[in-house]
């Protein structure tokens, strides 16, 4: 498939320009008399999702034999009607009257009735992909709805990502609409590699594992990948997996910022679209590389009152810990879902576990609506958000403040990233 694309860090699309480009690209592809499933992100990803949704349906409804839309929730909870209308920009009653027969699905990762196994990544294959970090057969499971369509459209933004390197593209299939089996394994693979090494890296073992999983689908997949910064679209690419590749290259220019030095304290302010620590953890993932050894990072989000709406019970059992806290006590933790363990390590950050003593590289504090007792029980620091005057932090020496954190990755200009092996050398 020929790639259609336009993007530059100095280019900003208006809503009209974005919609026109997408409409033209969709019209040029062959969706005539095809059953099409369009997969779009939920509200935890910024960007013009409403325009994408409306343009896809409006353009394909007259020509496709079927056009439906699925929200790629991953393991996030289902959205309410009000939130779904806000995401899509439509009144659902009016939409159903205008486009009868168009269905909007929300992926339910934990409903076995909706999940089907489509293949297996063998132990030999995953060992080669992961450079020996994993060595077991991994069943590939996905929402069975994909079997009912001739063509699939994946539409969403591309950002640096803590598990896969850069989000978007095939990630809207795995874990976007996948079952728990593959989902937990590839999240844990990302955690084994560690966030500082994988975040903002284009080609990673996790991305390779996703590509392998996609090979079992055997249907034409069209990608709509766009690049967003501060809610403005700087690029859109349409086509096969090369569209994602182009978007990732542009995202690396736009969504990775480089600073001269590391900081003893980072105040990372979560936007409203993150409503629990499961999602607001990105405020740590994107800033970990620029916190100095022994420093602290504060996730500031007074609006957040839950650790995780979906996975809270597991997280409250294991708490937040460094990777090797789990790896070196594997018999104790091997039965916990890999995605939960991965989230735990990403929020805590890298560190060592030597002779039963865990030493995180930095200290992570929550300044949220989660009380101190809960923070203590899950092994995170606590700061009363009411006692934080954000303006004071701007004036503090050796402190870095990031409003609307979570989508832009920060790195040191020197290229140095926090490294576990180096920490072990220092702590021995």
C-alpha positions in Angstrom: 0.0 0.0 0.0 1.3 3.4 -0.9 1.9 5.7 2.1 0.1 9.0 2.1 1.6 11.4 4.7 2.3 14.9 5.6 4.1 16.1 8.7 6.8 18.4 10.1 7.6 19.7 13.6 6.9 23.2 12.4 3.6 22.3 10.7 0.3 22.5 12.5 -2.9 21.1 10.9 -6.2 22.9 11.4 -9.2 20.7 12.2 -10.5 21.2 8.6 -7.1 20.3 7.1 -6.8 17.2 9.2 -10.3 16.0 8.4 -9.8 16.8 4.6 -6.6 14.9 4.5 -8.1 11.8 6.2 -11.2 11.9 4.1 -9.2 12.1 0.9 -6.9 9.2 2.0 -9.8 7.0 2.9 -11.6 7.8 -0.4 -8.5 6.7 -2.3 -8.3 3.3 -0.7 -10.5 0.4 -1.7 -13.1 -0.1 1.0 -16.0 -0.5 -1.5 -18.4 -3.3 -0.4 -16.0 -4.3 2.4 -16.8 -5.0 6.0 -14.6 -2.6 7.9 -13.8 -2.4 11.6 -12.2 0.9 12.7 -10.2 0.8 16.0 -9.7 4.0 17.8 -8.2 5.0 21.2 -10.0 5.8 24.4 -9.9 9.1 26.3 -6.4 8.5 27.8 -4.8 9.5 24.5 -4.9 13.1 23.4 -5.6 14.1 19.8 -8.6 14.7 17.5 -10.3 11.3 18.1 -13.7 12.9 17.5 -12.7 14.1 14.0 -11.1 10.7 13.3 -14.3 8.9 14.3 -16.7 11.1 12.4 -14.6 11.3 9.3 -14.1 7.5 9.1 -17.8 6.8 9.5 -19.0 9.6 7.3 -16.6 8.6 4.4 -17.0 4.9 4.5 -20.7 4.5 5.4 -21.9 5.1 1.8 -19.3 2.7 0.2 -18.5 -0.1 2.7 -21.0 -2.9 3.1 -20.4 -2.5 6.9 -18.5 0.0 9.0 -18.2 -0.4 12.8 -16.0 1.1 15.4 -14.2 -0.4 18.4 -12.7 1.5 21.3 -9.2 0.1 22.1 -9.5 0.1 25.8 -6.7 -2.3 26.5 -7.4 -3.1 30.2 -9.0 0.3 30.9 -12.6 0.3 32.2 -15.5 0.7 29.8 -16.5 4.3 29.2 -19.8 5.8 30.2 -22.3 7.1 27.6 -21.4 10.7 28.5 -17.6 10.0 28.1 -18.2 8.1 24.9 -20.1 11.0 23.5 -17.3 13.4 24.5 -14.7 11.1 22.9 -16.5 10.8 19.6 -18.0 14.3 19.5 -21.5 13.0 18.7 -24.9 12.6 20.4 -25.3 8.9 20.2 -29.1 9.0 19.7 -28.7 11.3 16.7 -25.7 9.3 15.4 -27.7 6.1 15.4 -30.5 7.7 13.5 -28.1 9.2 10.9 -26.0 6.0 10.6 -28.3 3.0 11.3 -26.5 -0.2 11.7 -23.2 1.3 12.7 -22.0 -0.3 16.0 -19.7 1.2 18.5 -18.0 -1.6 20.6 -15.9 -1.2 23.7 -13.3 -3.9 24.1 -13.6 -6.1 27.2 -10.3 -7.7 27.8 -11.5 -9.8 30.7 -14.6 -11.3 29.1 -13.6 -14.7 27.8 -16.7 -14.8 25.6 -15.3 -12.0 23.5 -11.7 -13.4 23.2 -10.3 -15.9 20.7 -6.9 -17.5 20.2 -5.5 -16.9 16.7 -2.0 -18.3 17.0 1.0 -19.0 19.2 4.4 -17.4 19.4 6.6 -20.4 20.2 9.2 -20.4 23.0 12.0 -20.5 20.4 10.6 -17.5 18.6 10.0 -15.4 21.7 13.4 -16.3 23.1 15.0 -15.0 19.9 12.9 -11.9 19.9 13.5 -11.1 23.5 17.2 -12.1 23.5 16.6 -14.8 26.0 14.5 -12.8 28.5 11.4 -14.9 27.8 11.4 -18.6 26.8 7.9 -20.0 26.7 5.0 -20.5 24.3 2.8 -17.4 24.3 -0.8 -17.8 23.0 -2.0 -14.8 20.9 -5.5 -13.8 21.8 -7.7 -11.0 20.5 -11.3 -9.7 20.4 -13.1 -12.2 18.2 -14.9 -9.4 16.4 -11.9 -8.9 14.1 -12.9 -12.2 12.5 -16.1 -10.7 11.3 -14.6 -8.1 9.0 -12.7 -7.9 5.7 -10.6 -4.9 6.5 -9.2 -3.3 9.7 -8.4 0.4 10.2 -6.1 1.4 13.1 -6.3 5.1 13.9 -4.6 6.9 16.8 -1.7 9.1 17.9 2.0 8.0 18.3 3.9 8.9 21.4 7.0 7.6 23.2 5.9 4.6 25.3 7.3 2.8 28.4 6.5 -0.7 27.2 6.9 -0.8 23.5 9.1 2.2 22.7 6.6 4.2 20.7 2.8 3.8 20.9 0.3 3.6 18.0 0.1 1.4 15.0 -0.3 -2.3 15.7 -0.4 -1.5 19.5 -4.1 -0.6 19.0 -4.5 -4.4 18.4 -2.1 -5.6 21.0 -2.9 -4.7 23.8 -5.7 -2.4 22.4 -8.2 -5.2 21.8 -6.2 -8.3 22.8 -6.8 -10.9 25.5 -4.9 -11.0 28.8 -2.5 -13.8 27.7 -0.2 -12.0 25.3 -0.9 -8.6 26.9 0.7 -9.6 30.3 3.6 -11.3 28.7 4.7 -8.5 26.5 4.2 -5.9 29.2 6.5 -7.9 31.5 9.1 -8.2 28.7 9.1 -4.3 28.5 9.6 -4.2 32.3 12.5 -6.6 32.1 14.2 -4.3 29.6 13.3 -1.3 31.8 11.5 1.9 31.0 14.7 4.1 30.7 16.1 1.8 28.0 12.9 1.2 26.0 10.9 4.5 26.2 11.4 6.5 23.0 13.3 3.7 21.2 11.7 3.0 17.9 12.6 -0.7 17.3 12.3 -2.8 20.4 11.8 -6.5 21.2 8.3 -5.7 22.4 7.4 -4.0 19.1 8.8 -7.1 17.3 6.6 -9.4 19.4 3.6 -7.3 18.5 4.5 -7.5 14.9 4.7 -11.2 15.2 1.3 -11.4 16.9 -0.3 -9.3 14.1 1.0 -11.8 11.5 -1.7 -14.2 12.7 -4.6 -11.9 11.7 -4.3 -12.4 8.0 -6.4 -9.4 7.0 -5.5 -6.1 5.3 -4.8 -3.5 7.9 -4.8 0.2 7.2 -3.1 2.6 9.6 -3.9 6.2 10.3 -1.1 7.5 12.5 -0.9 11.1 13.7 1.5 13.0 15.8 0.3 15.4 18.5 1.9 17.8 20.8 0.0 20.1 23.2 -3.2 19.0 21.5 -2.1 20.2 18.1 -1.6 17.8 15.2 1.8 18.1 13.4 1.6 15.1 11.1 -0.7 12.4 9.7 0.4 9.3 7.9 -1.9 6.8 6.1 -1.1 3.3 4.8 0.6 0.1 6.0 3.1 -0.2 8.9 5.4 2.3 7.2 2.8 4.9 8.2 3.5 4.1 11.9 7.3 4.2 11.2 7.0 7.7 9.7 4.8 8.9 12.6 7.3 7.5 15.2 10.2 9.4 13.5 8.2 12.6 13.7 7.1 11.9 17.3 10.8 11.4 18.2 11.4 15.0 17.0 8.3 16.5 18.7 7.7 14.4 21.8 11.2 13.9 23.2 12.7 16.9 24.9 16.3 17.1 26.0 17.6 18.9 29.0 21.2 19.9 30.0 21.2 18.3 33.5 19.4 16.0 35.8 17.3 17.4 38.7 17.1 16.5 42.4 13.3 17.1 42.3 10.8 16.8 39.5 7.2 17.9 39.9 5.2 16.0 37.3 1.6 17.3 36.9 -1.0 14.9 35.6 -3.7 16.1 33.2 -7.3 15.4 33.9 -7.4 12.6 31.3 -5.5 10.4 33.7 -8.0 9.4 36.4 -6.0 6.8 38.4 -2.3 6.0 39.0 -2.5 3.2 36.4 -2.7 5.9 33.7 -1.0 8.8 35.6 2.0 6.6 36.0 3.1 8.0 32.7 4.0 11.1 34.6 6.8 9.1 36.1 7.7 7.0 33.0 8.4 10.1 30.9 10.4 11.9 33.5 12.5 9.1 35.1 15.5 9.7 32.9 16.1 13.2 34.1 15.8 12.7 37.9 19.2 12.6 39.5 20.3 9.5 41.5 18.9 9.9 45.0 16.4 12.5 43.8 12.6 12.5 43.9 9.7 12.7 41.6 6.3 13.9 42.6 3.2 12.9 40.7 0.9 15.9 41.4 -2.7 15.1 40.7 -5.2 16.2 43.3 -8.1 14.9 41.2 -6.9 11.3 41.4 -8.4 9.2 44.2 -7.8 5.6 43.0 -4.7 3.5 42.4 -6.4 1.6 39.6 -10.0 1.2 38.8 -9.3 -2.1 37.0 -6.3 -3.6 38.8 -6.3 -2.0 42.2 -6.7 -5.2 44.1 -3.5 -6.7 42.6 -1.5 -3.5 43.1 -2.6 -3.2 46.7 -1.3 -6.8 47.2 2.1 -6.4 45.7 2.7 -2.6 46.1 5.2 -0.7 43.9 8.7 -2.1 43.6 11.8 -2.2 41.4 12.1 -4.9 38.8 14.6 -7.1 40.7 12.4 -7.1 43.8 10.2 -9.4 41.7 12.8 -11.1 39.6 14.8 -12.3 42.6 11.7 -13.5 44.4 10.1 -15.0 41.4 8.5 -18.0 43.1 6.6 -15.5 45.3 5.3 -13.3 42.4 5.2 -15.6 39.3 1.5 -16.1 39.5 0.7 -12.3 39.4 -0.3 -10.9 36.0 2.8 -9.6 34.2 1.1 -6.4 33.2 0.5 -5.5 36.9 4.1 -6.3 37.8 5.3 -4.2 34.9 3.2 -1.2 35.9 4.6 -1.6 39.5 8.2 -1.5 38.3 7.6 1.4 35.9 6.1 3.7 38.6 8.7 2.8 41.2 11.6 3.1 38.7 14.8 1.2 38.4 16.8 0.1 41.5 18.6 -2.8 43.1 17.7 -5.7 45.3 20.7 -7.0 47.2 20.6 -9.5 50.1 16.9 -8.8 50.6 17.3 -5.0 50.6 15.5 -3.0 47.9 17.2 0.3 47.0 15.3 2.4 44.4 17.3 4.8 42.4 14.9 7.6 43.2 11.9 8.2 45.5 8.4 8.6 44.0 5.8 10.6 45.9 2.0 10.8 45.2 0.5 14.2 45.8 -3.0 13.1 45.0 -6.4 12.4 46.6 -5.0 9.0 47.7 -4.4 9.1 51.5 -1.1 8.7 53.3 -2.0 5.3 54.7 -2.7 3.9 51.3 0.5 5.4 49.9 2.5 3.8 52.7 0.8 0.4 52.1 1.7 0.4 48.4 5.3 1.5 49.0 5.1 5.0 47.6 5.8 8.3 49.3 3.0 10.7 50.3 2.8 14.5 50.1 -0.4 16.4 51.0 -1.4 18.0 47.6 -3.0 20.9 49.6 0.4 21.9 50.8 1.9 22.1 47.4 2.2 25.6 45.9 3.1 24.9 42.3 4.5 28.4 41.8 7.0 27.8 44.6 8.4 24.8 42.8 9.2 26.9 39.7 11.5 29.0 42.0 13.3 26.2 43.7 16.9 25.4 42.8 17.5 22.0 41.2 13.7 21.5 40.6 12.0 20.8 37.3 8.2 21.4 36.8 6.2 19.7 34.0 2.6 20.8 33.5 0.4 18.3 31.5 3.0 15.6 31.9 2.7 12.1 30.5 3.1 12.3 26.7 6.4 14.1 26.2 9.5 12.1 27.1 12.4 14.0 28.8 16.0 12.9 28.3 19.5 14.2 29.0 21.3 15.9 26.1 24.3 13.8 27.0 22.4 10.7 26.0 23.0 9.0 29.4 20.1 7.0 30.7 19.7 5.4 34.2 21.1 1.9 34.1 20.5 -1.0 36.5 23.9 -2.5 35.9 25.6 0.7 36.9 23.5 0.9 40.1 24.6 -2.6 41.1 28.2 -1.6 40.6 27.7 1.4 42.8 25.8 -0.5 45.6 28.1 -3.5 45.9 
